Amino acid sequence: MRFAHRLDRETELRLLEPRYAGELFALVDQNREYFSQWLTWVPACQGVEDRRQFLQRYLLETAEHGNFLAGIWHGGVLTGVAGLNAVHRRDHTASLFYWLGEEFQGKGLVTQACRAIISHAFTTLQAHRVEIYAVTENTRSRRVAERLGFHHEGTQREAYRLNERYHDLETYALLAQEWEPRGEIAFAYPLTEDAELRLLLPHYAEEIFALVEQNREHLRWMTFTEHTRGVEDIQAFVRHTLRELAEGTGHHWAIACRGRLVGIIAAGGINTHSQTVEIGYWLAKEFAGKGLMTHAGRAMLTYLFTTVGLNRLGIRCDVRNTRSRALAERLGFIYEGTKRQANKIGGEFVDMHDFGLLREEWEAKSCDRI
């Protein structure tokens, strides 16, 4: 299961999560001599664990500052990387960077990826200026900047130290008014023809908060609504989800239908020792009863049991929340009991139903469906 932004039939961007550390290290290792000509960090890249820690740190950067790192996959193979760093919210600036394995060059992959990222910077992050820096001798990188329409603004003399030498840096920049927007990047997994799951990113905060505000009565069974009073609360929540993704302790996805966010499904606080987690979910009222959450739930179960390798999943719901109970039963969860006054919602203590599903039970049901 992968979350991707499709560029064409063979090419896609994926947010570089820690699970891609092995592929990333292999690409660097195969191109070590070539990359060492232009990139200072190559000698420090010494193993899969090193890359995993790097990707964890970058997800934290995404959570705090809006920087992001995307892999460029072509024909199912990781070919390179592109992304944004030095995102400066006060000045509305960001720096674009990119690199590609030597054997994959000449196919337009970096140019295609960068166009999507530039549009994301200008439309979603509301950047006013995007910059590119390239070593003077790196003609391939400079040609990418020129193809993208960046303006050459000067040369920083001996501004980059690489391989015990100082190199000049060429400065390129593009302003928002010089670019025709092409929309945002959504790292998505399709559920149906008009619905998908998306990785949660900071720029979704306002849309999610608006959705909560519109559905407060419908979501009265959910304790989180009592603590969600402003966009900043959702921003804090999204930062938390990305920290959990970096640490491997949680997976939180937005549910989108016809381009709109309509709900959330989440598995947070994974117990890595016992390999268990509790699943939570909510959906806007107008999209309830259409099977969207059932599709999302099945995708989550498949991911947690197969990719993450968990042994047991749980669902807890207010005894009055008949929709939540019905979903748990549709997904194959077994009722395991009712905890009396186990939660406090709307100022009163409420009973909670407990449901559980073991991997062996899920596997048996999956075989039955085949």
C-alpha positions in Angstrom: 0.0 0.0 0.0 1.6 3.3 -1.1 0.5 6.9 -0.8 1.5 8.7 -4.1 1.0 11.8 -6.1 0.7 10.6 -9.7 2.8 12.5 -12.3 2.0 10.3 -15.3 1.3 6.6 -15.9 4.8 5.5 -14.9 6.0 8.2 -12.6 4.9 9.3 -9.1 6.0 11.2 -6.0 5.8 9.6 -2.6 6.5 11.2 0.7 9.7 9.6 1.9 8.6 7.7 5.1 11.1 5.7 7.1 9.9 2.5 5.5 11.6 3.5 2.3 15.1 3.7 3.9 16.3 0.6 2.3 15.5 1.7 -1.2 16.9 5.2 -0.6 20.2 3.8 0.7 20.5 1.4 -2.3 20.0 4.3 -4.7 22.7 6.4 -3.0 25.1 3.5 -2.7 24.8 2.6 -6.4 25.5 6.3 -7.3 28.0 7.1 -4.6 30.8 8.2 -6.9 28.5 10.3 -9.1 26.7 12.0 -6.2 29.9 12.7 -4.4 30.8 15.3 -7.1 28.0 17.6 -6.0 26.5 16.5 -2.6 28.3 17.0 0.7 26.3 14.4 2.7 27.2 11.3 0.6 30.2 10.1 2.7 28.0 10.1 5.8 25.4 7.8 4.2 26.7 4.5 5.4 23.7 2.2 5.9 19.9 1.6 5.9 19.6 2.6 9.6 21.4 5.9 8.8 18.8 6.7 6.1 16.0 5.7 8.4 17.1 8.1 11.0 17.5 10.8 8.3 13.9 10.2 7.1 12.6 10.4 10.7 14.3 13.7 11.2 12.9 15.1 7.9 9.3 14.1 8.9 9.8 16.2 12.0 10.9 19.1 9.8 7.7 18.6 7.8 5.7 18.7 11.0 7.3 21.8 12.3 8.2 23.9 9.3 6.5 22.6 6.2 9.7 21.2 4.6 9.1 18.0 2.8 11.1 15.3 1.0 9.6 13.2 -1.8 11.0 10.2 -3.7 10.6 10.1 -7.5 9.4 6.6 -8.5 9.5 5.6 -12.2 8.3 2.2 -13.3 8.1 1.2 -9.6 11.7 2.0 -9.0 13.0 4.8 -6.7 15.1 7.0 -9.1 15.7 10.2 -7.1 14.6 12.8 -4.6 13.1 16.3 -4.8 11.7 18.5 -2.1 11.6 21.8 -0.2 13.7 23.1 2.6 14.4 26.4 4.3 10.7 27.2 4.2 10.5 30.7 5.7 6.9 31.6 6.7 7.6 35.3 7.5 9.3 36.0 4.1 7.2 33.4 2.2 10.3 31.8 0.7 11.5 28.2 0.2 14.4 26.4 -1.5 13.9 23.7 -4.0 16.4 20.8 -4.2 16.6 17.6 -6.3 18.9 14.8 -7.3 18.6 11.8 -9.6 20.4 8.5 -10.1 22.8 8.7 -13.1 21.1 6.0 -15.1 17.7 7.7 -14.9 18.8 11.0 -16.2 17.6 12.4 -19.6 14.0 11.2 -19.1 12.6 14.5 -17.7 11.8 13.0 -14.4 13.3 15.7 -12.2 11.7 18.5 -14.3 8.3 16.8 -14.0 8.7 16.3 -10.3 9.9 19.8 -9.6 6.9 21.3 -11.5 4.5 19.6 -9.1 6.6 20.7 -6.1 6.8 24.3 -7.3 3.0 24.5 -7.7 2.6 23.0 -4.2 5.0 25.7 -2.8 3.1 28.6 -4.5 -0.5 27.4 -4.1 -0.5 25.4 -0.9 2.3 26.8 1.2 1.6 30.3 -0.2 5.3 30.9 -1.0 6.1 34.2 -2.8 9.6 33.1 -3.9 11.2 29.7 -4.6 15.0 29.5 -4.9 17.4 27.0 -6.4 21.2 26.8 -5.6 23.6 24.9 -7.9 27.3 24.5 -8.0 28.6 26.4 -11.0 30.1 23.2 -12.6 26.9 21.2 -12.1 25.5 22.0 -15.6 22.7 19.4 -15.3 21.3 21.0 -12.2 21.5 24.4 -13.7 19.7 23.3 -16.9 16.8 22.0 -14.7 16.5 25.4 -13.1 16.5 27.1 -16.5 13.9 24.7 -18.0 11.6 25.5 -15.1 11.8 29.2 -15.9 13.9 30.3 -12.9 15.8 33.5 -13.3 19.6 33.5 -12.7 20.2 36.2 -10.1 23.9 35.9 -9.5 26.9 33.9 -8.3 27.9 33.4 -4.7 31.7 33.1 -4.7 33.2 30.2 -2.9 30.0 29.7 -0.9 29.9 25.8 -1.0 32.7 23.6 0.4 32.9 20.1 -1.2 35.7 17.6 -1.3 38.1 19.9 0.4 37.5 22.7 -2.2 35.4 25.8 -2.2 32.9 26.1 -5.1 30.9 29.0 -6.5 27.1 28.7 -6.1 24.7 29.9 -8.8 21.5 31.5 -7.5 18.2 31.0 -9.3 14.7 32.2 -8.2 11.1 32.2 -9.3 8.3 34.5 -8.0 4.7 33.5 -7.6 3.5 35.8 -10.3 5.9 34.2 -12.8 4.3 30.7 -12.3 1.0 29.3 -13.5 -0.3 27.2 -10.5 -1.1 23.5 -11.1 -2.6 22.7 -7.7 -1.4 20.9 -4.6 0.4 17.7 -4.0 -1.7 15.0 -2.3 0.0 11.8 -1.3 -3.0 9.5 -1.8 -4.2 5.9 -1.9 -7.4 5.3 -4.0 -10.4 3.7 -2.3 -13.1 4.1 -5.0 -13.4 6.0 -8.3 -14.1 9.2 -6.3 -12.6 8.6 -2.9 -9.1 8.2 -1.5 -7.0 8.2 1.6 -4.4 10.9 2.1 -1.4 11.2 4.3 -2.0 14.0 6.8 0.1 17.1 6.2 0.2 20.5 8.0 -1.6 22.4 5.3 -4.8 20.4 5.8 -5.4 21.9 9.3 -7.8 24.6 8.3 -9.9 22.3 6.2 -10.1 19.7 8.9 -11.1 22.2 11.5 -13.8 23.6 9.3 -15.1 20.0 8.9 -15.2 19.5 12.7 -17.0 22.8 13.2 -19.7 21.8 10.7 -20.2 18.4 12.3 -20.0 19.0 16.0 -23.4 17.6 16.8 -22.8 14.6 14.5 -19.5 13.9 16.2 -20.9 14.3 19.7 -19.6 10.7 20.6 -16.0 11.8 20.0 -14.0 13.2 23.0 -11.6 15.0 20.7 -14.2 17.6 19.6 -14.3 19.0 23.2 -10.7 19.9 22.9 -10.7 21.2 19.4 -11.5 24.9 19.6 -9.3 26.4 16.9 -7.1 25.7 13.9 -4.1 25.6 16.2 -5.5 22.5 17.9 -5.7 20.7 14.6 -2.2 21.9 13.7 -0.9 20.4 16.9 -2.7 17.2 16.1 -1.1 17.0 12.6 2.3 17.6 14.0 1.7 14.8 16.5 0.6 12.4 13.7 3.8 13.1 11.7 5.9 12.5 14.8 4.2 9.2 15.2 4.8 8.3 11.6 8.5 9.1 12.0 8.7 7.0 15.1 6.6 4.1 13.7 4.1 4.4 16.5 1.1 5.7 14.5 -0.6 6.0 11.1 -3.3 8.7 10.6 -5.0 9.3 7.3 -7.5 11.8 5.9 -10.4 10.5 3.9 -11.2 12.5 0.8 -14.2 12.3 -1.5 -14.4 14.2 -4.8 -11.4 16.3 -3.8 -12.8 17.3 -0.3 -11.6 16.0 3.0 -14.5 14.3 4.7 -13.1 12.4 7.7 -10.2 10.8 9.5 -9.1 7.2 10.2 -6.2 6.7 12.6 -4.2 4.1 14.5 -2.2 6.0 17.1 -0.1 5.0 20.0 1.0 1.6 18.7 2.4 -0.7 21.4 5.5 -2.0 19.7 6.1 -4.7 22.3 2.7 -6.4 22.2 2.1 -5.3 18.6 -1.4 -3.8 19.3 -3.1 -0.6 18.6 -6.6 1.0 18.8 -8.3 2.3 15.7 -10.3 5.5 15.7 -12.4 7.1 12.9 -15.0 9.8 12.1 -16.8 10.9 9.0 -18.8 14.1 8.1 -22.5 13.5 8.3 -23.3 14.1 4.7 -20.9 11.3 3.7 -22.1 8.7 6.2 -23.9 5.6 5.0 -22.1 5.5 1.6 -19.6 2.8 2.5 -16.6 5.2 2.6 -15.5 4.3 6.1 -15.8 0.6 5.4 -13.4 0.9 2.5 -11.1 3.0 4.6 -11.3 0.6 7.5 -10.4 -2.4 5.3 -7.4 -0.5 3.8 -6.3 0.3 7.4 -6.6 -3.3 8.5 -4.6 -4.6 5.5 -1.9 -2.0 6.2 -1.6 -2.6 9.9 -1.6 -6.4 9.7 0.6 -6.8 6.6 2.9 -3.8 6.3 3.2 -2.9 10.0 2.9 -6.5 11.2 0.6 -6.0 14.2 -1.0 -8.9 16.0 -4.1 -7.3 17.5 -6.3 -4.3 16.7 -9.0 -2.8 18.9 -12.0 -0.5 18.6 -13.7 1.3 21.5 -17.0 3.2 21.1 -19.7 4.8 23.1 -22.5 2.3 23.6 -24.9 4.8 22.1 -22.8 5.1 18.9 -24.6 2.5 16.8 -22.8 3.5 13.6 -19.4 3.0 15.1 -20.5 -0.4 16.5 -21.9 -1.5 13.1 -18.7 -0.6 11.3 -16.6 -2.6 13.8 -18.8 -5.6 13.2 -18.7 -5.2 9.4 -14.9 -5.2 9.6 -14.9 -8.5 11.4 -14.2 -7.3 14.9 -15.4 -9.4 17.8 -17.4 -7.9 20.7 -15.3 -8.4 23.8 -17.3 -6.6 26.5 -18.6 -3.3 27.9 -16.6 -1.2 30.3 -18.8 0.7 32.6 -18.4 4.5 32.8 -15.0 4.2 31.1 -15.0 7.5 29.3 -16.3 11.1 29.9 -18.1 12.7 27.0 -20.1 15.9 27.2 -19.6 16.2 30.9 -21.0 12.7 31.8 -19.5 9.3 32.3 -20.4 6.8 29.6 -20.1 3.1 29.0 -17.8 1.9 26.2 -18.0 -1.2 24.0 -14.7 -3.0 23.3 -14.1 -4.9 20.1 -10.9 -6.8 19.0 -9.5 -8.4 15.9 -6.5 -10.8 15.8 -4.3 -11.2 12.8 -5.1 -14.9 12.5 -8.9 -14.0 12.4 -8.4 -11.4 9.8 -6.2 -13.7 7.7 -8.9 -16.4 7.9 -11.6 -14.0 6.8 -9.4 -12.7 3.9 -8.9 -16.3 2.7 -12.7 -16.8 2.8 -13.2 -13.8 0.6 -10.8 -15.2 -1.9 
